[in-house]
Amino acid sequence: MEVVNDGFIKIYRELGNFKPRYDNYEASLKGWMKSIFVNTAIDHFRKNSKSYLVSEMQESHFEMEHSGETAIDKMSYKEIMDVVQQLSPVYKTIFNLFVIDGFKHEEIASRLKISVGTSKSNLSKAKANIQKMLMEASIKYYEQKAV
């Protein structure tokens, strides 16, 4: 609504400067007004784009439809835990404390005598490593299935 309002204000202020580009006065006016509204919308977006956060989007926007089960869906708990056990001792410890035991980063940092930032960083790296290992396991599964 704000963009439309701003657009009409600009049109009103600049109406005296309007010069038709075509023989058809009405078509020229519509085109001129359209360009003002488009530019006003772009300006508004640029001005306010810093305030849009990805976190405001719902998780459902990122969900993809699955046509069937993936290899990871078919993995057992033991197989997934075997992947977790392949992590380095530091990553495994922080992953277990955060994900499995439910500790907060402040508690982990206090127990391990590390900074909260280190805890967060190590958890992020642990998750990335797990994701990579699960993806490799998934590829192996599909390669074996194709043979």
PECORZI-V446210 format. One record per residue. N is the residue number from 1. RES is the residue in three letters. SS is DSSP state (alpha for helix, beta for strand, coil for the rest). OMEGA is omega in radians with two decimals (* if undefined). NEAR is the number of other C-alpha atoms within 12 Angstrom. Layout:
n/res/ss/omega/near
N/RES/SS/OMEGA/NEAR
N/RES/SS/OMEGA/NEAR
This chain:
n/res/ss/omega/near
1/MET/coil/-3.14/11
2/GLU/alpha/-3.14/15
3/VAL/alpha/3.13/21
4/VAL/alpha/3.13/20
5/ASN/alpha/3.12/16
6/ASP/alpha/3.12/22
7/GLY/alpha/3.13/27
8/PHE/alpha/3.09/23
9/ILE/alpha/3.11/17
10/LYS/alpha/3.13/24
11/ILE/alpha/-3.14/25
12/TYR/alpha/-3.12/15
13/ARG/alpha/-3.04/13
14/GLU/alpha/-3.10/16
15/LEU/alpha/3.12/17
16/GLY/alpha/-3.14/10
17/ASN/alpha/-3.10/12
18/PHE/coil/3.06/20
19/LYS/coil/-3.13/19
20/PRO/coil/3.12/18
21/ARG/coil/-3.10/14
22/TYR/coil/3.07/13
23/ASP/coil/-3.13/10
24/ASN/coil/-3.09/12
25/TYR/alpha/-3.09/14
26/GLU/alpha/3.13/15
27/ALA/alpha/3.11/15
28/SER/alpha/3.14/17
29/LEU/alpha/3.12/22
30/LYS/alpha/3.14/19
31/GLY/alpha/3.12/20
32/TRP/alpha/3.14/26
33/MET/alpha/3.14/27
34/LYS/alpha/-3.13/19
35/SER/alpha/3.09/18
36/ILE/alpha/3.14/29
37/PHE/alpha/3.13/25
38/VAL/alpha/-3.14/20
39/ASN/alpha/3.09/20
40/THR/alpha/3.11/25
41/ALA/alpha/3.12/23
42/ILE/alpha/3.11/18
43/ASP/alpha/3.13/17
44/HIS/alpha/3.13/22
45/PHE/alpha/-3.14/16
46/ARG/alpha/-3.12/13
47/LYS/alpha/-3.04/13
48/ASN/alpha/-3.05/14
49/SER/alpha/3.14/13
50/LYS/alpha/-3.11/10
51/SER/alpha/3.10/12
52/TYR/coil/-3.12/12
53/LEU/coil/3.09/10
54/VAL/alpha/-3.11/12
55/SER/alpha/3.12/10
56/GLU/alpha/-3.13/10
57/MET/coil/3.13/11
58/GLN/coil/-3.14/10
59/GLU/alpha/-3.10/10
60/SER/alpha/3.10/9
61/HIS/alpha/-3.07/11
62/PHE/coil/-3.10/10
63/GLU/coil/3.11/9
64/MET/coil/3.09/9
65/GLU/coil/3.09/10
66/HIS/coil/-3.14/8
67/SER/coil/3.13/6
68/GLY/coil/3.14/10
69/GLU/coil/3.04/12
70/THR/coil/3.11/19
71/ALA/coil/3.14/22
72/ILE/coil/3.10/25
73/ASP/coil/-3.09/17
74/LYS/coil/3.14/17
75/MET/coil/3.11/19
76/SER/coil/3.09/12
77/TYR/alpha/-3.12/12
78/LYS/alpha/-3.14/11
79/GLU/alpha/3.12/20
80/ILE/alpha/3.13/23
81/MET/alpha/3.05/19
82/ASP/alpha/3.08/17
83/VAL/alpha/3.12/27
84/VAL/alpha/-3.12/30
85/GLN/alpha/3.12/21
86/GLN/coil/3.11/21
87/LEU/coil/3.05/27
88/SER/coil/-3.10/20
89/PRO/alpha/-3.12/14
90/VAL/alpha/-3.13/23
91/TYR/alpha/-3.12/28
92/LYS/alpha/-3.13/28
93/THR/alpha/-3.10/26
94/ILE/alpha/3.11/38
95/PHE/alpha/-3.13/35
96/ASN/alpha/-3.13/27
97/LEU/alpha/-3.08/26
98/PHE/alpha/-3.01/25
99/VAL/alpha/-3.02/21
100/ILE/alpha/-3.11/14
101/ASP/coil/3.05/14
102/GLY/coil/3.11/14
103/PHE/coil/3.05/22
104/LYS/coil/-3.09/22
105/HIS/alpha/3.13/29
106/GLU/alpha/3.14/21
107/GLU/alpha/3.12/20
108/ILE/alpha/-3.14/29
109/ALA/alpha/-3.14/24
110/SER/alpha/-3.12/17
111/ARG/alpha/-3.06/17
112/LEU/alpha/-3.11/18
113/LYS/coil/3.07/14
114/ILE/coil/3.11/19
115/SER/coil/3.09/17
116/VAL/alpha/3.12/20
117/GLY/alpha/3.11/17
118/THR/alpha/3.11/22
119/SER/alpha/-3.14/32
120/LYS/alpha/-3.14/26
121/SER/alpha/-3.14/20
122/ASN/alpha/3.08/30
123/LEU/alpha/3.12/31
124/SER/alpha/3.12/21
125/LYS/alpha/3.10/21
126/ALA/alpha/3.12/32
127/LYS/alpha/3.13/25
128/ALA/alpha/3.11/18
129/ASN/alpha/3.11/23
130/ILE/alpha/3.13/28
131/GLN/alpha/3.13/19
132/LYS/alpha/-3.13/19
133/MET/alpha/3.11/24
134/LEU/alpha/3.11/27
135/MET/alpha/3.10/21
136/GLU/alpha/3.10/17
137/ALA/alpha/3.12/24
138/SER/alpha/3.12/24
139/ILE/alpha/3.11/17
140/LYS/alpha/-3.14/17
141/TYR/alpha/-3.12/19
142/TYR/alpha/3.09/17
143/GLU/alpha/3.12/12
144/GLN/alpha/-3.13/11
145/LYS/alpha/-3.12/11
146/ALA/alpha/-3.09/8
147/VAL/coil/*/7
